[in-house]
Amino acid sequence: MDELSQLETERLILRPLTLEDTDFVFRHFSDPVVARYLLDEEPPTRRDQAEELIRFYMDPIGKAYNRWGIVWKATDALVGTCGFHWWNRQHFRAQIGYDLGQAHWGQGVMAEALRAMLCYGFEEMGLNRVDALVHPENRRSIGLLEKLGFQREGLLREYYNRAGEFFDHMLLSLLRGEWGR
Ligand SMILES: CC(C)(COP(=O)(O)OP(=O)(O)OC[C@H]1O[C@@H](n2cnc3c(N)ncnc32)[C@H](O)[C@@H]1OP(=O)(O)O)[C@@H](O)C(=O)NCCC(=O)NCCS
């Protein structure tokens, strides 16, 4: 990942996370409503785990992932995060991840953030394909992706494990040639 640019939309600023965001990151990812379908990572139970998560995302140069904090301009407060994982430069693809505090759901906030992020992915990172993996019951997230033009490709069976239980995940993707149509 190269130096992470700040992105701006009508209502939002997407900026790199810093250690000053630790309280928000802890509160946000330990909220069971936000974490319900985020099976990649266990929700933090201690503040230092949130700090560790932020350190992981700091200085993304040369790495295959990044993360922006999503700032609600009206209050200058963080309301969520989003970013790319598994950037494969040889094959021009990466996977997206995103999460928003419940108070802001259903107002098109994440669609606004992802449009800016996808534009960055296709234009600055040179991606040809963006993957998304979603819990099949996360209808809000699937609706969001389909609104942005992502297509369903199939079901990955028993793809994640949490607390001894396996969960299927749906694979969706958006190609550069479909973007902006
Ligand atoms: C998924 C998430 C980011 C959606 O954010 P959001 O800002 O509410 O999304 P948007 O308002 O931009 O779009 C949601 C779209 O989903 C659809 N939708 C909303 N509620 C829905 C529901 N109950 N059932 C089905 N579709 C629904 C609609 O198409 C809506 O688009 P609209 O604006 O045209 O109505 C948010 O719910 C979240 O952070 N959840 C917790 C973390 C998470 O699950 N992340 C994704 C992991 S894959």
Ligand as a Chemical Component Dictionary entry (heavy atoms), coordinates in Angstrom:
data_LIG
# 
_chem_comp.id                   LIG 
_chem_comp.type                 NON-POLYMER 
_chem_comp.pdbx_formal_charge   0 
_chem_comp.three_letter_code    LIG 
# 
loop_
_chem_comp_atom.comp_id 
_chem_comp_atom.atom_id 
_chem_comp_atom.alt_atom_id 
_chem_comp_atom.type_symbol 
_chem_comp_atom.charge 
_chem_comp_atom.model_Cartn_x 
_chem_comp_atom.model_Cartn_y 
_chem_comp_atom.model_Cartn_z 
_chem_comp_atom.pdbx_ordinal 
LIG C1  C1  C 0 -23.365 -2.910 6.409  1  
LIG C2  C2  C 0 -23.386 -1.439 6.818  2  
LIG C3  C3  C 0 -22.034 -0.828 6.562  3  
LIG C4  C4  C 0 -24.448 -0.701 5.987  4  
LIG O1  O1  O 0 -24.271 0.689  6.183  5  
LIG P1  P1  P 0 -25.410 1.753  5.787  6  
LIG O2  O2  O 0 -24.792 3.108  5.845  7  
LIG O3  O3  O 0 -26.623 1.477  6.615  8  
LIG O4  O4  O 0 -25.647 1.382  4.293  9  
LIG P2  P2  P 0 -26.426 2.268  3.235  10 
LIG O5  O5  O 0 -27.504 3.062  3.925  11 
LIG O6  O6  O 0 -25.413 3.013  2.423  12 
LIG O7  O7  O 0 -27.038 1.161  2.295  13 
LIG C5  C5  C 0 -27.742 0.111  2.832  14 
LIG C6  C6  C 0 -28.555 -0.482 1.700  15 
LIG O8  O8  O 0 -28.893 -1.781 2.142  16 
LIG C7  C7  C 0 -30.225 -2.046 1.823  17 
LIG N1  N1  N 0 -30.886 -2.335 3.098  18 
LIG C8  C8  C 0 -30.983 -1.555 4.187  19 
LIG N2  N2  N 0 -31.609 -2.242 5.152  20 
LIG C9  C9  C 0 -31.890 -3.454 4.673  21 
LIG C10 C10 C 0 -32.516 -4.593 5.200  22 
LIG N3  N3  N 0 -32.973 -4.634 6.443  23 
LIG N4  N4  N 0 -32.635 -5.679 4.416  24 
LIG C11 C11 C 0 -32.170 -5.653 3.159  25 
LIG N5  N5  N 0 -31.572 -4.597 2.610  26 
LIG C12 C12 C 0 -31.427 -3.507 3.360  27 
LIG C13 C13 C 0 -30.785 -0.923 1.064  28 
LIG O9  O9  O 0 -30.589 -1.252 -0.305 29 
LIG C14 C14 C 0 -29.871 0.231  1.416  30 
LIG O10 O10 O 0 -29.797 1.021  0.308  31 
LIG P3  P3  P 0 -30.788 2.328  0.180  32 
LIG O11 O11 O 0 -29.963 3.479  0.696  33 
LIG O12 O12 O 0 -31.011 2.431  -1.284 34 
LIG O13 O13 O 0 -32.017 2.081  0.993  35 
LIG C15 C15 C 0 -23.740 -1.291 8.324  36 
LIG O14 O14 O 0 -24.962 -1.909 8.544  37 
LIG C16 C16 C 0 -22.666 -1.899 9.259  38 
LIG O15 O15 O 0 -21.627 -1.300 9.490  39 
LIG N6  N6  N 0 -22.932 -3.095 9.812  40 
LIG C17 C17 C 0 -22.033 -3.698 10.802 41 
LIG C18 C18 C 0 -20.686 -4.100 10.216 42 
LIG C19 C19 C 0 -20.832 -4.980 8.992  43 
LIG O16 O16 O 0 -21.666 -5.880 8.987  44 
LIG N7  N7  N 0 -20.013 -4.715 7.992  45 
LIG C20 C20 C 0 -20.036 -5.435 6.739  46 
LIG C21 C21 C 0 -19.352 -6.726 6.810  47 
LIG S1  S1  S 0 -19.428 -7.533 5.234  48 
# 
loop_
_chem_comp_bond.comp_id 
_chem_comp_bond.atom_id_1 
_chem_comp_bond.atom_id_2 
_chem_comp_bond.value_order 
_chem_comp_bond.pdbx_ordinal 
LIG C1  C2  SING 1  
LIG C2  C3  SING 2  
LIG C2  C4  SING 3  
LIG C2  C15 SING 4  
LIG C4  O1  SING 5  
LIG O1  P1  SING 6  
LIG P1  O2  DOUB 7  
LIG P1  O3  SING 8  
LIG P1  O4  SING 9  
LIG O4  P2  SING 10 
LIG P2  O5  DOUB 11 
LIG P2  O6  SING 12 
LIG P2  O7  SING 13 
LIG O7  C5  SING 14 
LIG C5  C6  SING 15 
LIG C6  O8  SING 16 
LIG C6  C14 SING 17 
LIG O8  C7  SING 18 
LIG C7  N1  SING 19 
LIG C7  C13 SING 20 
LIG N1  C8  SING 21 
LIG N1  C12 SING 22 
LIG C8  N2  DOUB 23 
LIG N2  C9  SING 24 
LIG C9  C10 SING 25 
LIG C9  C12 DOUB 26 
LIG C10 N3  SING 27 
LIG C10 N4  DOUB 28 
LIG N4  C11 SING 29 
LIG C11 N5  DOUB 30 
LIG N5  C12 SING 31 
LIG C13 O9  SING 32 
LIG C13 C14 SING 33 
LIG C14 O10 SING 34 
LIG O10 P3  SING 35 
LIG P3  O11 DOUB 36 
LIG P3  O12 SING 37 
LIG P3  O13 SING 38 
LIG C15 O14 SING 39 
LIG C15 C16 SING 40 
LIG C16 O15 DOUB 41 
LIG C16 N6  SING 42 
LIG N6  C17 SING 43 
LIG C17 C18 SING 44 
LIG C18 C19 SING 45 
LIG C19 O16 DOUB 46 
LIG C19 N7  SING 47 
LIG N7  C20 SING 48 
LIG C20 C21 SING 49 
LIG C21 S1  SING 50 
# 
